[in-house]
Amino acid sequence: MRSFFKDVKAILCDIDGTLYFKGEAIEGAIDTVSLIKDLGIKILFFTNTDSKSPHQIYNILKDFGFQIQEDEVFSPIIALKEFLAKHPRKKIFLVTTQEVAREFQQFDIVEENETPDFVIIGDFQDDWDVSRLNRAFQHVLQGATLLGTQGNIFYLDREGNPVIDTGSFVQMIARATKTKAKIFGKPSKEYFEQAIELLNVPREKVVVIGDDYESDIQGAFNVGLKAILVKTGKGKYFDINDGKKLPDMIIPSFSSLKEYL
C-alpha cells in the first residue's frame, strides 16, 4: 500500500479519537506526526472540537508533545468567525461554552431582550441549561438563521462513553422550527473546501484521516478526497459489513501510517 501515499502531499488529520483518546496520546501518534512533517507532507489538524478555542486545542496538542504550529489547527470556531466577519452588522445569540463565547467578543452579541440575526449552537457542556436552548429555539422561530458549529450526533468522553453532541441539538431546533441549519464543521462540504484551500495542494494529493465515519470519511467522499479510517476512538465500532462505502484504507491506528510512508 506504499503506492497509496506516493502522490500524497497533504493530510487533513482529525484530532480527538485519532491523535489522542481518553486524555492520552494514541501510542506512536506523536512520532508519526513528526515523520510526516520530516517527509515534507503538509498536515492540517482538522477537528470538530467546539467546546474549546483554537488556541486551547493547539496547547493541548503541544502539551502532549506533538510537533505543531498554531496555524495548523482548523476548527469550526475559525470557520464560523470567518463567516461572521463577512456580516459585521449582524447580531448573534450564542449557546456555547464560556471559553468559546470569548472568541466572539468582537461581534455584536444580543442583550436579553434583543432579537438576533444568527443563533449559534455549539457545545455548551459547562452550562447544561435547557433554557438556553429554548431561547435559541424562540429566536429561530422569530426569524433568526440557525448556525451549528458542527454536525456530530455524539462524541466519546474521557472514559469512552457516548455523550450527546452539538449536531443533535442543532437538528432538534431545526426540526422544531422547520428550518435548515448551516453547519460549519464536519461533515460540511464548505468546511472541507476551506481546509483544502488552506493546504493549497491539489485535492487529488490530499488524504483525510480520522476515526469518525460520518464526519471524517463521508465528509471526505462528499468533496472527492481519499479517506483513511483509524480503528481508534469511534473507529473501533466501524463495521465493514454495514453496507457503507468503504474508506480507501482502514488501519489499526494513526501510528500504522509509518508502514506506508
C-alpha positions, 0 to 999 in steps of 0.5 A: 500500500506504499503506492497509496501515499506516493502522490500524497502531499497533504493530510487533513488529520482529525484530532480527538479519537485519532491523535489522542483518546481518553486524555492520552496520546494514541501510542506512536501518534506523536512520532508519526506526526513528526515523520510526516512533517520530516517527509515534507507532507503538509498536515492540517489538524482538522477537528470538530472540537467546539467546546474549546478555542483554537488556541486551547486545542493547539496547547493541548496538542503541544502539551502532549508533545506533538510537533505543531504550529498554531496555524495548523489547527482548523476548527469550526470556531475559525470557520464560523468567525470567518463567516461572521466577519463577512456580516459585521452588522449582524447580531448573534445569540450564542449557546456555547461554552464560556471559553468559546463565547470569548472568541466572539467578543468582537461581534455584536452579541444580543442583550436579553431582550434583543432579537438576533440575526444568527443563533449559534449552537455549539457545545455548551457542556459547562452550562447544561441549561435547557433554557438556553436552548429554548431561547435559541429555539424562540429566536429561530422561530422569530426569524433568526438563521440557525448556525451549528458549529458542527454536525456530530450526533455524539462524541466519546468522553474521557472514559469512552462513553457516548455523550450527546453532541452539538449536531443533535441539538442543532437538528432538534431546533431545526426540526422544531422550527422547520428550518435548515441549519448551516453547519460549519464543521464536519461533515460540511462540504464548505468546511472541507473546501476551506481546509483544502484551500488552506493546504493549497495542494491539489485535492487529488494529493490530499488524504483525510484521516480520522476515526469518525465515519460520518464526519471524517470519511463521508465528509471526505467522499462528499468533496472527492478526497481519499479517506483513511479510517483509524480503528481508534476512538469511534473507529473501533465500532466501524463495521465493514459489513454495514453496507457503507462505502468503504474508506480507501484504507482502514488501519489499526491506528494513526501510528500504522501510517509509518508502514506506508510512508 
